[in-house]
Amino acid sequence: MRVLEIGCGTGLFTEKFAAYGPRILAVDLSPDLLAIARRRQLAQVEFREQDFESCDVDGPFDAVIGSSVLHHLDLARTWPKVHALLKPGGRMSFAEPNLMNPQVFCERRFRRFFPYVSPDETAFLRTRLGRDLEQVGFTDISITPFDWLHPGTPKALIRSVRLVEAVLERVWIVREFAGSLAISATRPA
C-alpha cells in the first residue's frame, strides 16, 4: 500500500501508520517538526519538507491521510488535489476540528481571547463538508463527530473524561457537539 500523509508534524501518527506496513510519503512544511519525525528512523517512510497545496508529488496513492491539518489549508485547492492523487478506489481519511463544538466555535469566533489559534485555522461543519466532498467527486463519504477529550485535560481526569465520552458519543444530538470530526471518502473506481 502507498500512502500520502499530509501535515505529518513530528511523525507521531506516521509511526503508528507505518506499523501496518505501508510505504508512506509524509509531507510537512516545518523543518523543525520534520527533524523530530526523521529521528524516528522509519524505514518505509520518506519525509519531505513541502507545503501540500503547492507540492509536487507523484500519485497515485492508495490512501491520503492526515490529522489536524486540513483546517490550515485552502480547501478549494486541497480537495481536488487529494482526489487527483488517489488511485481509483483509493480512500482519504482525516480527523479535524468540529465547528459545532462550543470550545472550537469560541476559539474560531473570538480569536483575540485564544492566541494559540493561528489566523489561518478554520473548523468544519459536517453537512457543508459533505457537500464539498460530493462536488469534488468523492463517494462513500463518512463524517462522524467524536472525541470529547481536550488535549489540555489533566492526566488525572483522562479516565473519567473517557468514560463520560463513551456515553456522550452514543447520544445522537449530543455527539454532534464533539470536538473532532472523523472524515473519510473514496475516489470512485
C-alpha positions, -999 to +999 in steps of 0.1 A: +000+000+000+013+035-008+001+063+015+005+101+014+003+117+049-003+155+048+010+175+077+029+148+094+045+171+120+067+152+145+057+118+129+037+107+159+009+093+138+032+084+109+049+059+132+015+044+142+005+042+105+039+027+095+034-002+119+008-015+095+034-018+067+025+007+040+051+028+022+044+064+033+053+097+018+049+122+047+049+159+040+051+189+063+062+225+059+080+227+093+117+218+092+118+217+130+090+192+132+104+171+104+137+169+122+119+152+151+100+129+127+132+118+110+147+108+143+120+081+144+140+063+117+110+047+100+124+026+071+094+027+048+087+064+053+100+093+032+097+127+049+096+158+027+096+194+037+068+208+015+036+228+016+009+203+004-010+229-016+020+236-038+040+204-035+047+182-065+042+146-055+036+117-078+005+097-073-015+077-074-018+067-037-040+041-021-047+065+007-043+101+016-044+108+054-038+134+080-047+146+114-055+182+124-040+196+091-069+204+068-081+233+089-049+251+080-053+246+042-071+263+013-098+236+007-107+248-027-073+237-038-068+208-014-098+186-021-093+185-059-056+177-053-064+149-028-089+135-053-064+136-081-036+119-061-058+090-051-059+059-073-094+049-084-109+032-054-084+049-031-095+064+003-088+095+022-091+099+059-087+129+082-095+140+117-104+177+120-120+202+145-158+203+146-172+238+145-203+226+163-182+221+195-186+251+218-149+254+226-139+251+189-166+276+179-154+302+205-118+297+196-126+305+159-151+333+166-133+351+194-096+346+183-083+375+204-090+355+235-073+324+221-038+334+209-028+298+203-053+296+174-034+308+143-052+332+119-054+306+091-072+280+112-108+270+105-131+243+116-157+222+098-195+217+097-201+182+086-230+189+064-212+216+044-180+194+043-201+165+029-214+187+001-179+199-007-166+164-010-195+153-032-189+183-055-152+172-060-164+137-069-158+117-037-182+088-028-187+067+003-184+099+024-185+094+061-181+124+086-186+113+122-183+136+153-161+121+180-137+130+208-145+150+239-111+148+254-093+181+252-055+180+248-052+201+279-071+177+301-052+169+333-038+134+333-057+125+365-091+133+347-085+115+314-100+082+325-132+100+338-135+121+307-131+089+285-160+072+305-183+102+300-172+105+264-183+069+257-218+078+268-219+112+251-209+097+217-239+073+218-264+101+221-270+115+186-278+151+193-250+154+219-225+136+197-229+164+171-211+187+195-180+165+199-146+182+194-135+165+162-148+150+130-136+117+115-137+123+077-133+096+051-143+092+015-134+072-016-124+082-051-147+062-073-132+033-093 
